Amino acid sequence: MAAGILAGTVAAAAVLTAGVNYKASYAVFRNLTARRLKLDENAFWDGTVRERVPYANDSESQYLDLYIPETGSDQEKPRLFVMVHGGGFIANDSQSRQPVFMYQYFRDRGYACASVNYRLAQEAPFPAGLEDVKAAVRFLQSRAEEYGYDASRTVIWGESAGGYLAVTEAFSNEKEFMGVRYLGQDEDEAAGKFYAGEVAVLIDYYGAVDLGTIWGEGGDWKELGIPQAVVDIANGWIDKSALEGYSSVEAYWLRKEIDEMSEEERNAFDPHWYLDENLSPESRPAVLIVHGDCDITVPYLQSKRLYDHLVRKIGEERTEFLLVPGMGHAADMLYSDEMLAKVDAFIQRY
């Protein structure tokens, strides 16, 4: 996906040469000149690798990759960190570039890292992918003793579409999005054990949390001074012919145009609705939101609204928003050691 965004950004730059738009030109320039990080696929580390671990049996897509650092008998068990990839609900997997950056950094700092794969829109519509993520979290919590990590303060991270999935999973309650039964759930229930998928810390990287606001004239892009034509070209990696006639990847995933939905239908997929219904100052995860101010795939105003809503609802004590200057969508430098050290410091507080 990142290569497609880059190619689209080059095309967007060509469009901007026809007429100066300073805000859009700056955003495109920063995307084109963004520094790339080296991804070391062979990084040495001490630990256990469990790849393609199935967490449910409804689909071959329901698996995760698990990386557990080795610890001595006198050391605390590593803390569970769940990672959810992005890709517009239609692309990528558990070993795509961004989750690899995350697990390489955090596994080497003592976390047990699980990168979750889930059903994409082509295979199954909403809420399948969301139910998959929640089932994966519950599965991992149920296997904590067997695998040797601490799931009592689970951390979840997601980027872009995965940010939406992580946010909604973290905001949902013990009855919502439970349609997928994880492997071993029957045995757990027979033994009186229940795992709700509750998390202690949520890390939202440029999550697409306001579905239905990215495409179409006006709205966030107008406020940010980014022409819709630039957004469309920069995201030209999306094959519209594969969307079965729907106007956007979000509508394709939902299998209905959002402007044709009832309020009840919109609430069903809206993270803000679950925030209002389920979170309180006494019961909520700590939340860190990270977004680049030159993102021309998901407008950073989505993250700003989510942050403002969280502050109104649960207060600012455990909520933080980092708007990173000059960073585009899925920019490598959002995964630099310096940036991820800030993420780690936030997690360590909770």
Summary of the structure (lengths in Angstrom):
residues: 350
radius of gyration: 19.6
end to end distance: 32.7
largest distance: 67.5
contacts: 1166
relative contact order: 0.15
helix: 41%
strand: 16%
